[in-house]
Amino acid sequence: MSDTEENGPFEVSEHVADARETVIEAMERSADVYGLNRSYGRLYGLLYFSEDPVSLDALVAESGYAKSTVSTAMQEMERLHLVYRRSIPGEGKKAFYEAERDFWTVVREVLRGEVQREISVMTSALTEAEEALEAADGEQAERDLEKIRDLEGTYARSQRLVDILTSSSIERLTGLLDRLRSDE
């Protein structure tokens, strides 16, 4: 029988608990930095250190948060690819969660989702604005057209960057950056 089966998913020695708490508190502060509720950081930290998927009820019990708070947090963190909902055979429809421990996976998914959506929205709007300004007369239209084309260039480069970042491993990217730095 494993420690988690015998003592529950969060039972550890005092030294381990203290070390984990240091990291979990930092995760709370990090969540705040990114505009998320600090509870997201605490819940993510609990999952991060768990060896196995954890039920919503166990997260409620360990965190002391209301079930609605934990449920909302899990939904948002799942959308951000920080956690994954899992089914456990024999547990019916009971929700279990585990943390994504590879932060590069999280970054790539955010780039593929949120950043890609922004690029698509802006690219479409810039194309429409460019067409309208090309049909317009006057100095202001010319100046605005130049600004639009500058912004289109920025978004085109951003798209290239997103494509490179989402199709490359962190090891490959850091290796390339290290080689670039050594060439300077």
RAPEQUI-V887512 format. One record per residue. SS is DSSP state (H for helix, E for strand, L for the rest). OMEGA is omega in whole degrees, -180 to 180 (* if undefined). BURIAL is + if it has 16 or more other C-alpha atoms within 10 Angstrom, else -. Layout:
SS | OMEGA | BURIAL
SS | OMEGA | BURIAL
//
This chain:
L | -179 | -
L | 178 | -
H | -177 | -
H | 178 | -
H | -176 | -
H | -171 | -
H | -176 | -
L | -173 | -
L | -175 | +
L | -178 | +
L | 179 | -
L | 178 | -
L | -178 | -
H | -180 | -
H | 178 | -
H | 180 | -
H | 179 | -
H | 179 | -
H | 178 | -
H | -179 | +
H | 176 | -
H | -179 | -
H | -179 | +
H | 177 | +
H | 176 | -
H | 177 | +
H | 176 | +
H | 179 | +
H | 178 | +
H | 178 | +
H | 179 | +
H | 179 | -
H | -178 | -
L | 176 | -
L | 177 | -
L | 176 | +
L | -180 | -
H | 179 | +
H | 178 | +
H | 178 | +
H | 179 | +
H | -179 | +
H | 177 | +
H | 180 | +
H | 177 | +
H | 179 | +
H | -178 | +
H | -177 | +
H | 179 | +
L | 179 | +
L | -175 | -
L | 173 | -
L | -175 | +
E | 180 | +
E | 176 | +
H | -180 | +
H | 178 | +
H | 177 | -
H | 177 | +
H | -178 | +
H | -177 | -
H | -175 | -
H | -175 | -
L | 178 | -
L | 176 | -
L | -180 | -
H | 179 | -
H | 178 | -
H | -179 | -
H | -180 | +
H | 178 | +
H | 179 | -
H | -179 | +
H | 178 | +
H | -179 | -
H | 179 | -
H | 175 | +
H | 177 | +
H | 180 | -
L | 179 | +
L | 176 | +
L | 178 | +
E | 178 | +
E | 175 | +
E | -178 | +
E | 171 | -
L | 178 | -
L | 180 | -
L | 179 | -
L | -178 | -
L | 179 | -
L | -177 | -
L | -179 | -
L | -177 | -
L | 174 | +
E | -178 | +
E | 171 | +
E | -178 | +
E | 168 | +
L | -177 | +
L | 179 | -
L | -176 | -
H | 176 | -
H | 175 | +
H | 179 | +
H | -179 | +
H | -180 | +
H | -180 | +
H | 176 | +
H | 177 | +
H | 180 | +
H | -176 | -
H | -173 | -
H | -176 | -
H | 179 | +
H | 178 | +
H | 179 | -
H | 180 | -
H | -180 | +
H | 179 | -
H | -177 | -
H | -180 | -
H | 179 | +
H | 180 | -
H | 180 | -
H | 177 | +
H | 179 | -
H | 180 | -
H | 179 | -
H | 180 | +
H | 179 | -
H | -179 | -
H | 177 | +
H | 180 | -
H | -177 | -
L | 177 | -
L | 173 | -
L | -178 | -
H | -179 | -
H | 178 | -
H | 178 | +
H | 179 | -
H | 179 | -
H | 178 | -
H | 177 | +
H | 178 | -
H | 179 | -
H | -179 | +
H | 174 | -
H | -180 | -
H | 175 | -
H | 177 | +
H | 178 | -
H | 180 | -
H | 176 | +
H | 177 | -
H | 177 | -
H | 178 | -
H | 178 | +
H | -180 | -
H | 178 | -
H | 179 | +
H | 179 | -
H | -177 | -
H | -176 | +
H | -180 | +
L | -176 | -
L | 175 | -
L | 178 | -
H | 179 | -
H | 180 | -
H | -179 | -
H | 180 | -
H | 175 | -
H | 178 | -
H | 180 | -
H | 177 | -
H | 178 | -
H | 177 | -
H | -179 | -
H | -179 | -
H | 178 | -
H | -177 | -
L | * | -
//
